[in-house]
Amino acid sequence: MTYDVLVAGASFAGLAVVQRVRGRVLLVDRHPVGTHQTSACAAPLLLLRAMGAEDAVQQVHRRIVLHTPWTTSIWPLEEPFCTFDYHTFCVLALRRTQVEFVQASVRGMEAKTVHTSAGAFRARLVADCTGWRAVLARAVDPGLPRRQWLGFGLETEAPYPFPEGLHFFFDPEVAPDGYAWAFPCGRTTRFGVLSYRGRTRVREALDRFVGRFGARPAGYHGGYLGAGVYDPVVGDVFVVGDAAGQCLPLTGEGIRPAVHAGWLVGELFQRVLEGRCTLRWARDRYRAYVASQRRRVGFLALATLLALHLPPRALALCIAGFSRPFLRHRFLVEYLATFGLPLSSGILEGRAGVAELADAVDSNSTGPKGRVGSTPTPGTRADSSVGEHVPYKDGVAGSSPAPPTR
């Protein structure tokens, strides 16, 4: 049997892809859906609504709070974020699909056949959403993944009533090469430590950090975070999320980029299946979207280097300076535009509008079969550029068809 689409990895990126595709779709993951949390689980509130997972929300946050040993800066958020329950999110997001799920380890790929511990499966279109290991992409190109940055984060959750907001602590006594965080989620708080250098022995530092508040850790989870803009199509495999290095430097945010890129890949897959565009055109559109993030990701990578090498007091002064209203606003606008909503950006209509497109896309590529459409999605602007931050409207991102019904 040949599937229309096979998606390896059933977390944020994989679930976003399958929500946008109809047909015979196979989702493969080595863990039951929603049981292997590695994320701090904080994302824009409207993203959860668009994924059909709003009931997973534990607490809404309308500010970011940046702490140093000398200063505390509050950054109001125009669009609120939220903390949420990972298992509930995944289960609810999966319910909006009509996919087959197989619990199996992905082992490799040859041509159109994906090899797993449950057997071999053929598919017309394949997406690698296997996380930082990029299992399928590496099977095609053993030299992958290539990343500019590979950090490591460890988190625990403890019953502690922390003040509202997403709290980041730049404190050399806790995280000399990164930061610590405290994300309230209702009656509990998620505490974590991130090492920009990829140090994995951070548990002792995390325990000390949690102990500051008189709380006690209750289990640990975490993993690597890879960032770097490179070709997200390896052979015919579309690589999405952490597997493609779509985690943001400086903050380590990965959910929003993974979901936005996943929505785009799912929409492109659907167009290929319907005969509305060629596979080559779909590859070029996805490459164009990812390439358009290079400038903003590069800025965040530079900010990461500064955070690593500036003396602690100089870093505190830098944070205080960027906390001035104008600079804070400009930073947040640019930050939220990084891996912004692709379905509102004109990428599917070929309106790239970015210099990087010349490097990323073959100018002789075969375009869409027939009229893809040039009418903007309701709630978007016709002159949007690739990767521009366009708010969700009524909880819906882009123009995906409704989930199929039987």
Secondary structure, 3 states (H helix, E strand, C coil): CEEEEEEECCCHHHHHHHHCCCCCEEEEECCCCCCCCCCCCEEEHHHHHHCCCHHHEEEEEEEEEEECCCCEEEEEEEEEEEEECHHHHHHHHHHCCCCEEEECCEEEEECCEEEECCEEEEEEEEEECCHHHCHHHHHHCCCCCCCCEEEEEEEEEECCCCCCCEEEECCCCCCCCEEEEEEEECCEEEEEEEECCCCCCCHHHHHHHHHCCCCCCCCCEEEEEEECCCCCEECCEEECHHHHCECCCCCCCCHHHHHHHHHHHHHHHHHHHCCCCCHHHHHHHHHHHHHCCHHHHHHHHHHHHHHHHCCHHHHHHHHHHHCCHHHHHHHHHHHHHCCCCHHHCCHHHCCCCCCCHHHHCCCCCCCCCCCCCCCCCCCCCCCCCCCCCCCCECCECCCCCCCCCC
